[in-house]
Amino acid sequence: MVDVTPADAVPPAEVGEVELYHPHSWWTKYVFSQDAKVIAVQYSATATAIGLVALVLSWLMRLQLGFPGTFDFITPEAYYQFITMHGMIMVIYLLTALFLGGFGNYLIPLMVGARDMVFPYVNMLSYWVYLLAVLVLVSSFFAPGGPTGAGWTLYPPQAIMTGTPGGQDWGIILMLSSLILFIIGFTMGGLNYVVTVLQGRTRGMTLMRLPLTVWGIFTATVMALLAFPALFVACVMMLLDRVLGTSFFMPAIVEMGTQLQHNGGSPILFQHLFWFFGHPEVYIVALPAFGIVSDLISTHARKNIFGYRMMVWAIIAIGALSFVVWAHHMYVSGMHPYFGFFFATTTLIIAVPTAIKVYNWVLTLWRGDIHLTIPMLFALAFIVTFVNGGLTGLFLGNVVVDVPLSDTMFVVAHFHMVMGVAPILVIFGAIYHWYPKVTGRMLDETLGKFHFWVTFLGAYLIFFPMHYLGLMGIPRRYAELTDMTIMTESAHHLNSFISIMAFIVGFAQMVFLFNLIWSIRHGREAGGNPWRATTLEWQTPETPPAHGNFGKELPIVYRWAYDYSVPGAKEDFIPQNVPGDFAPSREPA
Amino acid sequence: MAETTMTHTSQMEPRPAGWRGIAADWASDQRAFKNVSWGKAMMWIFLLSDTFIFGCFLLSYMTARISTRVPWPNPSEVFALRIGGSEIPLILIAIMTFVLISSSGTMAMAVNFGYRRDRRKTAILMLLTAALGATFVGMQAFEWTKLITEGVRPWGNPWGAAQFGSCFFMITGFHGTHVTIGVIFLIIVARKVWRGDFDTGRPGYFTSRRGRYENVEIMGLYWHFVDLVWVFIFAFFYLW
């Protein structure tokens, strides 16, 4: 058995309390609130709302792909607009905003034992700028020419040319403006998350006692603060190309028989800037998911996380490595082949810390007291899905394999598995897990089970066949596939099948939404700590936590976050704020 | 905000040597940087992020410049001024750089007097810094006007690569915006110093947090950063 060591002594408080902003009215309490918990709910609600738009767009795309020629209103232009907005919304406005703005805001102060974020006013501004970014994005649907149809990567030169929907209308301008706003808003929030974790922890909370959720969100935020600048610069430059007629990204080019004024720009430069942001972005979404799922597994398997320190270092290593792999998205861009060699190597190296994490999750489950609660179901589904998507990533990381598979449905299947379905599964698991803390009531379990099984199995039925389509050579981003010789009849059937599945899975999300709303009033009373978890957010005096989170005294942390099933302890969990004298600990020395 | 700095760090236990010690120090109780307040930490991290923005701008400019197939306009001729009948290369930029670097000096003095609780001198030096910053922006406006009258546009210029004008206006414009924002905040903080907000503990209008003289230093961090960025722009754009 593992050595049982008493928890460390805790130094006396070295920092006094900081005055909180106290709301004076209904407006400052619920609307222009500076409380991170309210901001978190605002972020989450906005992200979910815009995410629903993206869900509907994916249905429209599937209508066209599954039943080509049936729906007249889906023109090729409209199809491109759907595809672009679906991708952009899902990656940035839903996943990034929900993980960092939503879960980050709610969980960081509670988990590190702080009263709030360090600068609540700036934190509030962050949400309102984000909302503005979303509104600008939505406005492009109603602008002349509609939203941009350049693909979520917005590659120039096509993104700002006549043939692309929105290229010479308002679409691309609103898209770029919205991204710039998003980055400004995110920076205000992100600075708060980072400083709160680094400088705002409660007594006894060393970095190596942080729950992995906080580690994941923290590292992802640091990455975002360093990666979004590249996107910011790319957006500014493309906006200048489009509005002022500069030639940063635009080479000399003939458009529909006319020579354009542009001259001498480099489209590849945009790709480098975009992917210097774009690849870290994958991990900005994945790392919070890694962190959250570690806590879900540990809590619901009643066992300490296996290899906590390795988990932390793996998160940091993945974060650092993800800045030197970006050009694996550009193997077919015409860059020097030696670059491909370098970036393929770094890409495959990332598999090492990632594999460490997967092994540690599995070893945490090993001989654990596994409770198949809904958060646990989603966590298990995540592991399976992530391994699946990760393995196809090894295929695509190799230049020789990537070149023939590039721009086929195989790529679509890969990134939907690894950064679409997998993080979304964690988001669902996390919502089922923390909803009782946010509302004081449990989500309905029967509806939850239905939601889980349909979503999990359905996602596989949607994206697994796409691998086969991709290996057949079916290209992605084509609105019309009917006349292609490689598009066999069986491939058509497969496409129709995928579309039907997409509708079923989408319907299951409506059930989930209903559950979310219905349970606020009618859910079972949860109590303060329904999962019998150790982390600080479950130890608050009130549920939902009141303004200031922890009542009069901030909690003092005596142990790590994973004291589950400690031999000799009365219960199978020991909260972080229980002193070492009262219970043993399994914290690694 | 005085409460957000740790004063007694004597509680720190002995650490293991080497890398383990470094990791243990960083990961230690309550805060990673012991004597750094929240505001200062936040400014440093913001500046790190902003460095990446300027870095991307400058790298993009360098990419454009080394990959262009038409001649790049010669900076010593383009940025020359005719004074007293002779063309003096880079004279305006030299003066602008001098002004901005001097403003860093006055800013550093303001920080010093701030910590000595000398309200009057701090406020005056901050306003002087703001005035020098405004002078810089004014001279930049003059430079822009001169180039525009000579036919330089974001999309082209009479002497060579079109990217010359686009990079010039974009990068100096972005930097000038930073200086302008700095001037505005210098004036705001100087007013607070003058009024004695940091002595009386008057809460901020928006944030309802009490400020303190460290705010002058945090303001200074931003200002020195903007100066430092200018040195790089100067080197890569004008001297290259």
Interface residues (C-beta under 8 A of the other chain):
Chain A: V10 P11 P12 E14 V15 G16 E17 V18 E19 Y21 V118 F119 P120 Y121 T187 G190 L191 N192 V194 V195 L198 Q199 G200 R201 T202 R203 G204 M205 T206 L207 M208 L225 L226 F228 P229 A230 F232 V233 A234 V236 M237 L240 L244 G245 T246 S247 F248 Q261 N263 G264 G265 S266 L269 L273 F276
Chain B: M1 E3 T4 T5 M6 T7 H8 T9 Q11 W26 A27 S28 D29 Q30 R31 A32 F33 V36 S37 W38 G39 A41 M42 I45 F46 L48 S49 D50 F52 I53 G55 C56 F57 S60 T63 A64 S67 T68 R69 V70 P154 W155 A161 A162 Q163 G165 S166 M170 F174 F206 T207 S208 R209 R210
